Amino acid sequence: MAGVQATRLGILGGEELILDGRDRLSLYDLAQFHARTLPDLFETGEDPMPMAKEELGSLIKEALPDAEVELTALADDNDHWQARITSAAFNGLNRVQQHQLVYRALKGKMGGVLHALALETVPTES
């Protein structure tokens, strides 16, 4: 059900959705499904964003203690950041692997609490 695109939903047939003309899902079941899968933050009305500059820098430094971290706000909303990170941990790694280290450092907050991050990673060796 989670993979069904909105454009593929069929007609609303009384108290059931008819998907692709064959699968039926009651509106009650749909409501229960949504209630279980939406984050608690939506139910409380709290906004999960933004991430403060200090928190972002702290998460990166925690995972990469030797890192020099330069953070620049791309908008005045604490949601869009540019980071230039220099670390020996990037030595010998390709760009994708370097970025993966940074994303791991963010502990799953990328795309949630942290909306956008433009990354420039720099190894300490030339």
Secondary structure, DSSP 8 states (H G I E B T S, - for coil): -TT--GGGEEEEETTEEEETTTEEEEHHHHHHHHHHHS-HHHHHT-------HHHHHHHHHHH-TT-EEEEEESSTTSSEEEEEEEEGGGTT--HHHHHHHHHHHTTT-BTTTB-EEEEEEEES--
